[in-house]
Amino acid sequence: MNLPSAHTPLYNHPLPDIEEWLRSKGCQQDSSNLHCWTLRNPHWQAELWLEVDALSVRYLGAAEDGGDILRTFKYSLSRHDLEAAIFSGP
């Protein structure tokens, strides 16, 4: 994988590189909805969506009341910042 710098905004990464980055972080792509991804961590689970202008993440059952937590991150954030925000969990 030959990704741009981790400090480059995600919108400067080609889509195949973003997809490879998600795979390298343990995400699994939905074969029927290619913009949808899942991530299973020992302590939490999440669904990710590659939207037109942002990356959306839903942490399943992570709220205090057992509901989901939804977060949206603009592609202007760097891969480094997104990794810190997304993959550390809810």
PDB file of N, CA, C and O in Angstrom:
ATOM      1  N   MET A   1       0.849  -1.163   0.000  1.00  0.00           N
ATOM      2  CA  MET A   1       0.000   0.000   0.000  1.00  0.00           C
ATOM      3  C   MET A   1       0.899   1.232   0.000  1.00  0.00           C
ATOM      4  O   MET A   1       1.795   1.355   0.835  1.00  0.00           O
ATOM      5  N   ASN A   2       0.661   2.126  -0.922  1.00  0.00           N
ATOM      6  CA  ASN A   2       1.476   3.320  -1.059  1.00  0.00           C
ATOM      7  C   ASN A   2       0.589   4.552  -0.859  1.00  0.00           C
ATOM      8  O   ASN A   2       0.291   5.274  -1.812  1.00  0.00           O
ATOM      9  N   LEU A   3       0.170   4.785   0.393  1.00  0.00           N
ATOM     10  CA  LEU A   3      -0.736   5.872   0.710  1.00  0.00           C
ATOM     11  C   LEU A   3      -0.011   7.208   0.765  1.00  0.00           C
ATOM     12  O   LEU A   3       1.177   7.265   1.083  1.00  0.00           O
ATOM     13  N   PRO A   4      -0.737   8.289   0.452  1.00  0.00           N
ATOM     14  CA  PRO A   4      -0.165   9.613   0.708  1.00  0.00           C
ATOM     15  C   PRO A   4       0.152   9.745   2.201  1.00  0.00           C
ATOM     16  O   PRO A   4      -0.258   8.909   3.006  1.00  0.00           O
ATOM     17  N   SER A   5       0.870  10.779   2.551  1.00  0.00           N
ATOM     18  CA  SER A   5       1.236  11.022   3.944  1.00  0.00           C
ATOM     19  C   SER A   5       0.013  10.933   4.851  1.00  0.00           C
ATOM     20  O   SER A   5      -1.093  11.300   4.454  1.00  0.00           O
ATOM     21  N   ALA A   6       0.220  10.445   6.065  1.00  0.00           N
ATOM     22  CA  ALA A   6      -0.869  10.340   7.038  1.00  0.00           C
ATOM     23  C   ALA A   6      -1.409  11.709   7.422  1.00  0.00           C
ATOM     24  O   ALA A   6      -2.492  11.803   8.001  1.00  0.00           O
ATOM     25  N   HIS A   7      -0.682  12.761   7.114  1.00  0.00           N
ATOM     26  CA  HIS A   7      -1.120  14.110   7.464  1.00  0.00           C
ATOM     27  C   HIS A   7      -1.781  14.829   6.292  1.00  0.00           C
ATOM     28  O   HIS A   7      -2.119  16.009   6.392  1.00  0.00           O
ATOM     29  N   THR A   8      -1.965  14.112   5.176  1.00  0.00           N
ATOM     30  CA  THR A   8      -2.648  14.644   3.994  1.00  0.00           C
ATOM     31  C   THR A   8      -4.155  14.496   4.192  1.00  0.00           C
ATOM     32  O   THR A   8      -4.607  13.456   4.669  1.00  0.00           O
ATOM     33  N   PRO A   9      -4.940  15.512   3.836  1.00  0.00           N
ATOM     34  CA  PRO A   9      -6.396  15.367   3.947  1.00  0.00           C
ATOM     35  C   PRO A   9      -6.880  14.142   3.166  1.00  0.00           C
ATOM     36  O   PRO A   9      -6.348  13.807   2.107  1.00  0.00           O
ATOM     37  N   LEU A  10      -7.891  13.494   3.711  1.00  0.00           N
ATOM     38  CA  LEU A  10      -8.379  12.270   3.083  1.00  0.00           C
ATOM     39  C   LEU A  10      -8.892  12.524   1.669  1.00  0.00           C
ATOM     40  O   LEU A  10      -8.833  11.622   0.833  1.00  0.00           O
ATOM     41  N   TYR A  11      -9.397  13.733   1.372  1.00  0.00           N
ATOM     42  CA  TYR A  11      -9.888  14.001   0.013  1.00  0.00           C
ATOM     43  C   TYR A  11      -8.769  13.975  -1.029  1.00  0.00           C
ATOM     44  O   TYR A  11      -9.054  13.961  -2.226  1.00  0.00           O
ATOM     45  N   ASN A  12      -7.518  13.969  -0.608  1.00  0.00           N
ATOM     46  CA  ASN A  12      -6.401  13.845  -1.550  1.00  0.00           C
ATOM     47  C   ASN A  12      -5.954  12.404  -1.748  1.00  0.00           C
ATOM     48  O   ASN A  12      -4.984  12.154  -2.464  1.00  0.00           O
ATOM     49  N   HIS A  13      -6.642  11.453  -1.130  1.00  0.00           N
ATOM     50  CA  HIS A  13      -6.345  10.031  -1.302  1.00  0.00           C
ATOM     51  C   HIS A  13      -7.266   9.462  -2.377  1.00  0.00           C
ATOM     52  O   HIS A  13      -8.474   9.693  -2.315  1.00  0.00           O
ATOM     53  N   PRO A  14      -6.745   8.730  -3.358  1.00  0.00           N
ATOM     54  CA  PRO A  14      -7.619   8.056  -4.330  1.00  0.00           C
ATOM     55  C   PRO A  14      -8.496   7.018  -3.618  1.00  0.00           C
ATOM     56  O   PRO A  14      -8.076   6.431  -2.621  1.00  0.00           O
ATOM     57  N   LEU A  15      -9.690   6.797  -4.121  1.00  0.00           N
ATOM     58  CA  LEU A  15     -10.630   5.859  -3.502  1.00  0.00           C
ATOM     59  C   LEU A  15     -10.019   4.478  -3.261  1.00  0.00           C
ATOM     60  O   LEU A  15     -10.195   3.934  -2.171  1.00  0.00           O
ATOM     61  N   PRO A  16      -9.306   3.879  -4.235  1.00  0.00           N
ATOM     62  CA  PRO A  16      -8.716   2.557  -3.950  1.00  0.00           C
ATOM     63  C   PRO A  16      -7.763   2.581  -2.744  1.00  0.00           C
ATOM     64  O   PRO A  16      -7.673   1.599  -2.006  1.00  0.00           O
ATOM     65  N   ASP A  17      -7.060   3.688  -2.547  1.00  0.00           N
ATOM     66  CA  ASP A  17      -6.163   3.798  -1.392  1.00  0.00           C
ATOM     67  C   ASP A  17      -6.952   3.916  -0.092  1.00  0.00           C
ATOM     68  O   ASP A  17      -6.555   3.349   0.926  1.00  0.00           O
ATOM     69  N   ILE A  18      -8.063   4.647  -0.117  1.00  0.00           N
ATOM     70  CA  ILE A  18      -8.912   4.752   1.076  1.00  0.00           C
ATOM     71  C   ILE A  18      -9.474   3.379   1.428  1.00  0.00           C
ATOM     72  O   ILE A  18      -9.498   2.991   2.595  1.00  0.00           O
ATOM     73  N   GLU A  19      -9.926   2.648   0.412  1.00  0.00           N
ATOM     74  CA  GLU A  19     -10.460   1.304   0.651  1.00  0.00           C
ATOM     75  C   GLU A  19      -9.390   0.379   1.223  1.00  0.00           C
ATOM     76  O   GLU A  19      -9.668  -0.391   2.142  1.00  0.00           O
ATOM     77  N   GLU A  20      -8.183   0.446   0.696  1.00  0.00           N
ATOM     78  CA  GLU A  20      -7.088  -0.380   1.211  1.00  0.00           C
ATOM     79  C   GLU A  20      -6.735   0.018   2.648  1.00  0.00           C
ATOM     80  O   GLU A  20      -6.437  -0.845   3.474  1.00  0.00           O
ATOM     81  N   TRP A  21      -6.766   1.299   2.943  1.00  0.00           N
ATOM     82  CA  TRP A  21      -6.513   1.781   4.297  1.00  0.00           C
ATOM     83  C   TRP A  21      -7.551   1.216   5.265  1.00  0.00           C
ATOM     84  O   TRP A  21      -7.201   0.758   6.353  1.00  0.00           O
ATOM     85  N   LEU A  22      -8.832   1.248   4.872  1.00  0.00           N
ATOM     86  CA  LEU A  22      -9.880   0.688   5.735  1.00  0.00           C
ATOM     87  C   LEU A  22      -9.670  -0.808   5.953  1.00  0.00           C
ATOM     88  O   LEU A  22      -9.827  -1.303   7.068  1.00  0.00           O
ATOM     89  N   ARG A  23      -9.319  -1.520   4.896  1.00  0.00           N
ATOM     90  CA  ARG A  23      -9.038  -2.962   5.053  1.00  0.00           C
ATOM     91  C   ARG A  23      -7.876  -3.191   6.017  1.00  0.00           C
ATOM     92  O   ARG A  23      -7.924  -4.093   6.854  1.00  0.00           O
ATOM     93  N   SER A  24      -6.829  -2.369   5.895  1.00  0.00           N
ATOM     94  CA  SER A  24      -5.656  -2.536   6.762  1.00  0.00           C
ATOM     95  C   SER A  24      -5.987  -2.262   8.224  1.00  0.00           C
ATOM     96  O   SER A  24      -5.268  -2.718   9.114  1.00  0.00           O
ATOM     97  N   LYS A  25      -7.071  -1.522   8.485  1.00  0.00           N
ATOM     98  CA  LYS A  25      -7.506  -1.225   9.846  1.00  0.00           C
ATOM     99  C   LYS A  25      -8.515  -2.258  10.352  1.00  0.00           C
ATOM    100  O   LYS A  25      -9.054  -2.114  11.449  1.00  0.00           O
ATOM    101  N   GLY A  26      -8.773  -3.301   9.552  1.00  0.00           N
ATOM    102  CA  GLY A  26      -9.665  -4.374   9.972  1.00  0.00           C
ATOM    103  C   GLY A  26     -11.101  -4.233   9.522  1.00  0.00           C
ATOM    104  O   GLY A  26     -11.953  -5.020   9.935  1.00  0.00           O
ATOM    105  N   CYS A  27     -11.394  -3.253   8.685  1.00  0.00           N
ATOM    106  CA  CYS A  27     -12.762  -3.054   8.193  1.00  0.00           C
ATOM    107  C   CYS A  27     -13.070  -4.047   7.070  1.00  0.00           C
ATOM    108  O   CYS A  27     -12.191  -4.444   6.305  1.00  0.00           O
ATOM    109  N   GLN A  28     -14.338  -4.433   6.998  1.00  0.00           N
ATOM    110  CA  GLN A  28     -14.795  -5.342   5.958  1.00  0.00           C
ATOM    111  C   GLN A  28     -15.823  -4.613   5.086  1.00  0.00           C
ATOM    112  O   GLN A  28     -16.781  -4.031   5.594  1.00  0.00           O
ATOM    113  N   GLN A  29     -15.608  -4.655   3.781  1.00  0.00           N
ATOM    114  CA  GLN A  29     -16.501  -3.972   2.842  1.00  0.00           C
ATOM    115  C   GLN A  29     -17.738  -4.813   2.583  1.00  0.00           C
ATOM    116  O   GLN A  29     -17.642  -6.031   2.436  1.00  0.00           O
ATOM    117  N   ASP A  30     -18.894  -4.177   2.526  1.00  0.00           N
ATOM    118  CA  ASP A  30     -20.152  -4.828   2.187  1.00  0.00           C
ATOM    119  C   ASP A  30     -20.157  -5.072   0.680  1.00  0.00           C
ATOM    120  O   ASP A  30     -20.031  -4.123  -0.095  1.00  0.00           O
ATOM    121  N   SER A  31     -20.298  -6.304   0.260  1.00  0.00           N
ATOM    122  CA  SER A  31     -20.198  -6.640  -1.164  1.00  0.00           C
ATOM    123  C   SER A  31     -21.371  -6.115  -1.991  1.00  0.00           C
ATOM    124  O   SER A  31     -21.240  -5.967  -3.206  1.00  0.00           O
ATOM    125  N   SER A  32     -22.507  -5.831  -1.366  1.00  0.00           N
ATOM    126  CA  SER A  32     -23.642  -5.310  -2.129  1.00  0.00           C
ATOM    127  C   SER A  32     -23.786  -3.787  -2.025  1.00  0.00           C
ATOM    128  O   SER A  32     -24.438  -3.172  -2.869  1.00  0.00           O
ATOM    129  N   ASN A  33     -23.191  -3.184  -1.013  1.00  0.00           N
ATOM    130  CA  ASN A  33     -23.173  -1.722  -0.849  1.00  0.00           C
ATOM    131  C   ASN A  33     -21.726  -1.321  -0.626  1.00  0.00           C
ATOM    132  O   ASN A  33     -21.273  -1.227   0.515  1.00  0.00           O
ATOM    133  N   LEU A  34     -20.999  -1.085  -1.710  1.00  0.00           N
ATOM    134  CA  LEU A  34     -19.547  -0.913  -1.635  1.00  0.00           C
ATOM    135  C   LEU A  34     -19.100   0.295  -0.819  1.00  0.00           C
ATOM    136  O   LEU A  34     -17.938   0.362  -0.419  1.00  0.00           O
ATOM    137  N   HIS A  35     -19.984   1.242  -0.566  1.00  0.00           N
ATOM    138  CA  HIS A  35     -19.619   2.402   0.251  1.00  0.00           C
ATOM    139  C   HIS A  35     -19.771   2.117   1.752  1.00  0.00           C
ATOM    140  O   HIS A  35     -19.418   2.956   2.581  1.00  0.00           O
ATOM    141  N   CYS A  36     -20.292   0.943   2.097  1.00  0.00           N
ATOM    142  CA  CYS A  36     -20.529   0.563   3.495  1.00  0.00           C
ATOM    143  C   CYS A  36     -19.464  -0.426   3.973  1.00  0.00           C
ATOM    144  O   CYS A  36     -19.058  -1.333   3.246  1.00  0.00           O
ATOM    145  N   TRP A  37     -19.026  -0.221   5.214  1.00  0.00           N
ATOM    146  CA  TRP A  37     -17.988  -1.050   5.821  1.00  0.00           C
ATOM    147  C   TRP A  37     -18.388  -1.393   7.252  1.00  0.00           C
ATOM    148  O   TRP A  37     -19.151  -0.656   7.876  1.00  0.00           O
ATOM    149  N   THR A  38     -17.882  -2.500   7.772  1.00  0.00           N
ATOM    150  CA  THR A  38     -18.088  -2.848   9.176  1.00  0.00           C
ATOM    151  C   THR A  38     -16.735  -3.051   9.843  1.00  0.00           C
ATOM    152  O   THR A  38     -15.746  -3.414   9.206  1.00  0.00           O
ATOM    153  N   LEU A  39     -16.729  -2.806  11.133  1.00  0.00           N
ATOM    154  CA  LEU A  39     -15.523  -2.989  11.933  1.00  0.00           C
ATOM    155  C   LEU A  39     -15.922  -3.641  13.236  1.00  0.00           C
ATOM    156  O   LEU A  39     -16.804  -3.153  13.943  1.00  0.00           O
ATOM    157  N   ARG A  40     -15.271  -4.743  13.551  1.00  0.00           N
ATOM    158  CA  ARG A  40     -15.525  -5.439  14.812  1.00  0.00           C
ATOM    159  C   ARG A  40     -14.253  -5.401  15.646  1.00  0.00           C
ATOM    160  O   ARG A  40     -13.194  -5.877  15.237  1.00  0.00           O
ATOM    161  N   ASN A  41     -14.394  -4.827  16.804  1.00  0.00           N
ATOM    162  CA  ASN A  41     -13.316  -4.712  17.767  1.00  0.00           C
ATOM    163  C   ASN A  41     -13.734  -5.569  18.967  1.00  0.00           C
ATOM    164  O   ASN A  41     -14.933  -5.758  19.173  1.00  0.00           O
ATOM    165  N   PRO A  42     -12.808  -6.092  19.761  1.00  0.00           N
ATOM    166  CA  PRO A  42     -13.223  -6.883  20.923  1.00  0.00           C
ATOM    167  C   PRO A  42     -14.172  -6.140  21.873  1.00  0.00           C
ATOM    168  O   PRO A  42     -14.951  -6.772  22.586  1.00  0.00           O
ATOM    169  N   HIS A  43     -14.111  -4.805  21.886  1.00  0.00           N
ATOM    170  CA  HIS A  43     -14.908  -4.035  22.838  1.00  0.00           C
ATOM    171  C   HIS A  43     -16.059  -3.256  22.213  1.00  0.00           C
ATOM    172  O   HIS A  43     -16.920  -2.756  22.936  1.00  0.00           O
ATOM    173  N   TRP A  44     -16.093  -3.142  20.880  1.00  0.00           N
ATOM    174  CA  TRP A  44     -17.143  -2.384  20.224  1.00  0.00           C
ATOM    175  C   TRP A  44     -17.225  -2.774  18.751  1.00  0.00           C
ATOM    176  O   TRP A  44     -16.307  -3.375  18.193  1.00  0.00           O
ATOM    177  N   GLN A  45     -18.359  -2.411  18.135  1.00  0.00           N
ATOM    178  CA  GLN A  45     -18.575  -2.643  16.700  1.00  0.00           C
ATOM    179  C   GLN A  45     -19.028  -1.339  16.059  1.00  0.00           C
ATOM    180  O   GLN A  45     -19.670  -0.506  16.700  1.00  0.00           O
ATOM    181  N   ALA A  46     -18.688  -1.175  14.793  1.00  0.00           N
ATOM    182  CA  ALA A  46     -19.073   0.045  14.094  1.00  0.00           C
ATOM    183  C   ALA A  46     -19.399  -0.249  12.639  1.00  0.00           C
ATOM    184  O   ALA A  46     -18.916  -1.216  12.049  1.00  0.00           O
ATOM    185  N   GLU A  47     -20.229   0.613  12.086  1.00  0.00           N
ATOM    186  CA  GLU A  47     -20.504   0.639  10.659  1.00  0.00           C
ATOM    187  C   GLU A  47     -19.957   1.953  10.133  1.00  0.00           C
ATOM    188  O   GLU A  47     -20.122   2.993  10.770  1.00  0.00           O
ATOM    189  N   LEU A  48     -19.306   1.917   8.975  1.00  0.00           N
ATOM    190  CA  LEU A  48     -18.735   3.113   8.358  1.00  0.00           C
ATOM    191  C   LEU A  48     -19.333   3.273   6.972  1.00  0.00           C
ATOM    192  O   LEU A  48     -19.586   2.291   6.273  1.00  0.00           O
ATOM    193  N   TRP A  49     -19.560   4.535   6.577  1.00  0.00           N
ATOM    194  CA  TRP A  49     -20.070   4.838   5.247  1.00  0.00           C
ATOM    195  C   TRP A  49     -19.197   5.897   4.606  1.00  0.00           C
ATOM    196  O   TRP A  49     -18.920   6.935   5.207  1.00  0.00           O
ATOM    197  N   LEU A  50     -18.770   5.633   3.396  1.00  0.00           N
ATOM    198  CA  LEU A  50     -18.063   6.635   2.602  1.00  0.00           C
ATOM    199  C   LEU A  50     -19.128   7.459   1.888  1.00  0.00           C
ATOM    200  O   LEU A  50     -19.658   7.040   0.859  1.00  0.00           O
ATOM    201  N   GLU A  51     -19.437   8.624   2.433  1.00  0.00           N
ATOM    202  CA  GLU A  51     -20.448   9.518   1.871  1.00  0.00           C
ATOM    203  C   GLU A  51     -19.798  10.431   0.834  1.00  0.00           C
ATOM    204  O   GLU A  51     -18.594  10.337   0.592  1.00  0.00           O
ATOM    205  N   VAL A  52     -20.575  11.301   0.230  1.00  0.00           N
ATOM    206  CA  VAL A  52     -20.070  12.218  -0.790  1.00  0.00           C
ATOM    207  C   VAL A  52     -19.027  13.165  -0.212  1.00  0.00           C
ATOM    208  O   VAL A  52     -17.980  13.377  -0.823  1.00  0.00           O
ATOM    209  N   ASP A  53     -19.300  13.737   0.958  1.00  0.00           N
ATOM    210  CA  ASP A  53     -18.399  14.740   1.516  1.00  0.00           C
ATOM    211  C   ASP A  53     -17.871  14.413   2.913  1.00  0.00           C
ATOM    212  O   ASP A  53     -17.216  15.248   3.538  1.00  0.00           O
ATOM    213  N   ALA A  54     -18.150  13.210   3.403  1.00  0.00           N
ATOM    214  CA  ALA A  54     -17.725  12.865   4.761  1.00  0.00           C
ATOM    215  C   ALA A  54     -17.707  11.351   4.951  1.00  0.00           C
ATOM    216  O   ALA A  54     -18.296  10.594   4.178  1.00  0.00           O
ATOM    217  N   LEU A  55     -17.016  10.944   5.998  1.00  0.00           N
ATOM    218  CA  LEU A  55     -16.988   9.554   6.441  1.00  0.00           C
ATOM    219  C   LEU A  55     -17.844   9.478   7.691  1.00  0.00           C
ATOM    220  O   LEU A  55     -17.543  10.134   8.688  1.00  0.00           O
ATOM    221  N   SER A  56     -18.907   8.687   7.652  1.00  0.00           N
ATOM    222  CA  SER A  56     -19.805   8.552   8.795  1.00  0.00           C
ATOM    223  C   SER A  56     -19.526   7.240   9.505  1.00  0.00           C
ATOM    224  O   SER A  56     -19.255   6.220   8.872  1.00  0.00           O
ATOM    225  N   VAL A  57     -19.595   7.282  10.833  1.00  0.00           N
ATOM    226  CA  VAL A  57     -19.329   6.109  11.662  1.00  0.00           C
ATOM    227  C   VAL A  57     -20.455   5.963  12.676  1.00  0.00           C
ATOM    228  O   VAL A  57     -20.785   6.913  13.386  1.00  0.00           O
ATOM    229  N   ARG A  58     -21.041   4.781  12.743  1.00  0.00           N
ATOM    230  CA  ARG A  58     -22.058   4.473  13.751  1.00  0.00           C
ATOM    231  C   ARG A  58     -21.499   3.377  14.656  1.00  0.00           C
ATOM    232  O   ARG A  58     -21.270   2.247  14.225  1.00  0.00           O
ATOM    233  N   TYR A  59     -21.288   3.741  15.919  1.00  0.00           N
ATOM    234  CA  TYR A  59     -20.842   2.768  16.918  1.00  0.00           C
ATOM    235  C   TYR A  59     -22.093   2.109  17.480  1.00  0.00           C
ATOM    236  O   TYR A  59     -22.928   2.768  18.100  1.00  0.00           O
ATOM    237  N   LEU A  60     -22.215   0.806  17.260  1.00  0.00           N
ATOM    238  CA  LEU A  60     -23.436   0.080  17.587  1.00  0.00           C
ATOM    239  C   LEU A  60     -23.537  -0.190  19.087  1.00  0.00           C
ATOM    240  O   LEU A  60     -22.630  -0.765  19.688  1.00  0.00           O
ATOM    241  N   GLY A  61     -24.651   0.233  19.680  1.00  0.00           N
ATOM    242  CA  GLY A  61     -24.919  -0.019  21.087  1.00  0.00           C
ATOM    243  C   GLY A  61     -23.954   0.651  22.048  1.00  0.00           C
ATOM    244  O   GLY A  61     -23.803   0.194  23.181  1.00  0.00           O
ATOM    245  N   ALA A  62     -23.299   1.717  21.628  1.00  0.00           N
ATOM    246  CA  ALA A  62     -22.241   2.328  22.433  1.00  0.00           C
ATOM    247  C   ALA A  62     -22.718   3.431  23.371  1.00  0.00           C
ATOM    248  O   ALA A  62     -21.977   3.829  24.270  1.00  0.00           O
ATOM    249  N   ALA A  63     -23.930   3.930  23.186  1.00  0.00           N
ATOM    250  CA  ALA A  63     -24.436   4.991  24.058  1.00  0.00           C
ATOM    251  C   ALA A  63     -24.791   4.413  25.423  1.00  0.00           C
ATOM    252  O   ALA A  63     -25.015   3.210  25.555  1.00  0.00           O
ATOM    253  N   GLU A  64     -24.840   5.264  26.423  1.00  0.00           N
ATOM    254  CA  GLU A  64     -25.157   4.817  27.778  1.00  0.00           C
ATOM    255  C   GLU A  64     -26.506   4.116  27.855  1.00  0.00           C
ATOM    256  O   GLU A  64     -26.684   3.198  28.656  1.00  0.00           O
ATOM    257  N   ASP A  65     -27.458   4.541  27.028  1.00  0.00           N
ATOM    258  CA  ASP A  65     -28.787   3.926  27.026  1.00  0.00           C
ATOM    259  C   ASP A  65     -28.863   2.707  26.112  1.00  0.00           C
ATOM    260  O   ASP A  65     -29.943   2.154  25.904  1.00  0.00           O
ATOM    261  N   GLY A  66     -27.719   2.286  25.564  1.00  0.00           N
ATOM    262  CA  GLY A  66     -27.685   1.130  24.671  1.00  0.00           C
ATOM    263  C   GLY A  66     -27.917   1.476  23.213  1.00  0.00           C
ATOM    264  O   GLY A  66     -27.857   0.602  22.348  1.00  0.00           O
ATOM    265  N   GLY A  67     -28.180   2.737  22.934  1.00  0.00           N
ATOM    266  CA  GLY A  67     -28.378   3.164  21.557  1.00  0.00           C
ATOM    267  C   GLY A  67     -27.048   3.319  20.831  1.00  0.00           C
ATOM    268  O   GLY A  67     -25.979   3.095  21.397  1.00  0.00           O
ATOM    269  N   ASP A  68     -27.143   3.702  19.586  1.00  0.00           N
ATOM    270  CA  ASP A  68     -25.952   3.887  18.764  1.00  0.00           C
ATOM    271  C   ASP A  68     -25.418   5.312  18.898  1.00  0.00           C
ATOM    272  O   ASP A  68     -26.155   6.234  19.249  1.00  0.00           O
ATOM    273  N   ILE A  69     -24.138   5.475  18.616  1.00  0.00           N
ATOM    274  CA  ILE A  69     -23.513   6.792  18.547  1.00  0.00           C
ATOM    275  C   ILE A  69     -23.103   7.012  17.099  1.00  0.00           C
ATOM    276  O   ILE A  69     -22.386   6.192  16.525  1.00  0.00           O
ATOM    277  N   LEU A  70     -23.554   8.115  16.504  1.00  0.00           N
ATOM    278  CA  LEU A  70     -23.230   8.439  15.117  1.00  0.00           C
ATOM    279  C   LEU A  70     -22.295   9.636  15.089  1.00  0.00           C
ATOM    280  O   LEU A  70     -22.566  10.666  15.705  1.00  0.00           O
ATOM    281  N   ARG A  71     -21.195   9.488  14.369  1.00  0.00           N
ATOM    282  CA  ARG A  71     -20.241  10.585  14.196  1.00  0.00           C
ATOM    283  C   ARG A  71     -19.953  10.738  12.710  1.00  0.00           C
ATOM    284  O   ARG A  71     -19.920   9.754  11.970  1.00  0.00           O
ATOM    285  N   THR A  72     -19.744  11.978  12.278  1.00  0.00           N
ATOM    286  CA  THR A  72     -19.434  12.267  10.886  1.00  0.00           C
ATOM    287  C   THR A  72     -18.153  13.080  10.829  1.00  0.00           C
ATOM    288  O   THR A  72     -17.988  14.052  11.566  1.00  0.00           O
ATOM    289  N   PHE A  73     -17.247  12.673   9.944  1.00  0.00           N
ATOM    290  CA  PHE A  73     -15.942  13.313   9.810  1.00  0.00           C
ATOM    291  C   PHE A  73     -15.755  13.766   8.368  1.00  0.00           C
ATOM    292  O   PHE A  73     -15.890  12.968   7.441  1.00  0.00           O
ATOM    293  N   LYS A  74     -15.449  15.029   8.182  1.00  0.00           N
ATOM    294  CA  LYS A  74     -15.213  15.576   6.849  1.00  0.00           C
ATOM    295  C   LYS A  74     -13.927  14.997   6.260  1.00  0.00           C
ATOM    296  O   LYS A  74     -12.988  14.682   6.992  1.00  0.00           O
ATOM    297  N   TYR A  75     -13.891  14.862   4.944  1.00  0.00           N
ATOM    298  CA  TYR A  75     -12.703  14.360   4.251  1.00  0.00           C
ATOM    299  C   TYR A  75     -11.537  15.346   4.303  1.00  0.00           C
ATOM    300  O   TYR A  75     -10.426  15.011   3.893  1.00  0.00           O
ATOM    301  N   SER A  76     -11.777  16.549   4.799  1.00  0.00           N
ATOM    302  CA  SER A  76     -10.683  17.515   4.942  1.00  0.00           C
ATOM    303  C   SER A  76      -9.765  17.160   6.113  1.00  0.00           C
ATOM    304  O   SER A  76      -8.673  17.715   6.231  1.00  0.00           O
ATOM    305  N   LEU A  77     -10.198  16.242   6.974  1.00  0.00           N
ATOM    306  CA  LEU A  77      -9.330  15.765   8.058  1.00  0.00           C
ATOM    307  C   LEU A  77      -8.272  14.831   7.495  1.00  0.00           C
ATOM    308  O   LEU A  77      -8.491  14.169   6.481  1.00  0.00           O
ATOM    309  N   SER A  78      -7.142  14.783   8.149  1.00  0.00           N
ATOM    310  CA  SER A  78      -6.068  13.891   7.705  1.00  0.00           C
ATOM    311  C   SER A  78      -6.369  12.454   8.122  1.00  0.00           C
ATOM    312  O   SER A  78      -7.155  12.205   9.036  1.00  0.00           O
ATOM    313  N   ARG A  79      -5.733  11.528   7.438  1.00  0.00           N
ATOM    314  CA  ARG A  79      -5.866  10.117   7.787  1.00  0.00           C
ATOM    315  C   ARG A  79      -5.410   9.894   9.235  1.00  0.00           C
ATOM    316  O   ARG A  79      -6.014   9.104   9.961  1.00  0.00           O
ATOM    317  N   HIS A  80      -4.360  10.580   9.648  1.00  0.00           N
ATOM    318  CA  HIS A  80      -3.851  10.492  11.017  1.00  0.00           C
ATOM    319  C   HIS A  80      -4.943  10.895  12.020  1.00  0.00           C
ATOM    320  O   HIS A  80      -5.182  10.188  12.999  1.00  0.00           O
ATOM    321  N   ASP A  81      -5.596  12.027  11.771  1.00  0.00           N
ATOM    322  CA  ASP A  81      -6.659  12.492  12.669  1.00  0.00           C
ATOM    323  C   ASP A  81      -7.859  11.552  12.649  1.00  0.00           C
ATOM    324  O   ASP A  81      -8.470  11.297  13.687  1.00  0.00           O
ATOM    325  N   LEU A  82      -8.194  11.038  11.469  1.00  0.00           N
ATOM    326  CA  LEU A  82      -9.321  10.107  11.368  1.00  0.00           C
ATOM    327  C   LEU A  82      -9.034   8.808  12.104  1.00  0.00           C
ATOM    328  O   LEU A  82      -9.914   8.272  12.777  1.00  0.00           O
ATOM    329  N   GLU A  83      -7.823   8.299  11.985  1.00  0.00           N
ATOM    330  CA  GLU A  83      -7.465   7.080  12.713  1.00  0.00           C
ATOM    331  C   GLU A  83      -7.615   7.289  14.202  1.00  0.00           C
ATOM    332  O   GLU A  83      -8.157   6.428  14.896  1.00  0.00           O
ATOM    333  N   ALA A  84      -7.143   8.419  14.708  1.00  0.00           N
ATOM    334  CA  ALA A  84      -7.242   8.701  16.139  1.00  0.00           C
ATOM    335  C   ALA A  84      -8.697   8.817  16.582  1.00  0.00           C
ATOM    336  O   ALA A  84      -9.061   8.358  17.664  1.00  0.00           O
ATOM    337  N   ALA A  85      -9.524   9.432  15.743  1.00  0.00           N
ATOM    338  CA  ALA A  85     -10.921   9.651  16.103  1.00  0.00           C
ATOM    339  C   ALA A  85     -11.778   8.404  15.950  1.00  0.00           C
ATOM    340  O   ALA A  85     -12.636   8.146  16.795  1.00  0.00           O
ATOM    341  N   ILE A  86     -11.573   7.640  14.915  1.00  0.00           N
ATOM    342  CA  ILE A  86     -12.449   6.511  14.602  1.00  0.00           C
ATOM    343  C   ILE A  86     -12.035   5.226  15.302  1.00  0.00           C
ATOM    344  O   ILE A  86     -12.859   4.577  15.947  1.00  0.00           O
ATOM    345  N   PHE A  87     -10.785   4.859  15.182  1.00  0.00           N
ATOM    346  CA  PHE A  87     -10.355   3.518  15.586  1.00  0.00           C
ATOM    347  C   PHE A  87     -10.027   3.376  17.062  1.00  0.00           C
ATOM    348  O   PHE A  87      -9.701   2.284  17.528  1.00  0.00           O
ATOM    349  N   SER A  88     -10.114   4.474  17.797  1.00  0.00           N
ATOM    350  CA  SER A  88      -9.944   4.376  19.253  1.00  0.00           C
ATOM    351  C   SER A  88     -11.273   4.019  19.912  1.00  0.00           C
ATOM    352  O   SER A  88     -11.315   3.712  21.103  1.00  0.00           O
ATOM    353  N   GLY A  89     -12.358   4.060  19.140  1.00  0.00           N
ATOM    354  CA  GLY A  89     -13.670   3.663  19.657  1.00  0.00           C
ATOM    355  C   GLY A  89     -14.535   4.830  20.038  1.00  0.00           C
ATOM    356  O   GLY A  89     -14.148   5.991  19.902  1.00  0.00           O
ATOM    357  N   PRO A  90     -15.726   4.501  20.521  1.00  0.00           N
ATOM    358  CA  PRO A  90     -16.729   5.543  20.822  1.00  0.00           C
ATOM    359  C   PRO A  90     -16.334   6.446  21.984  1.00  0.00           C
ATOM    360  O   PRO A  90     -17.082   7.356  22.340  1.00  0.00           O
TER     361      PRO A  90
END
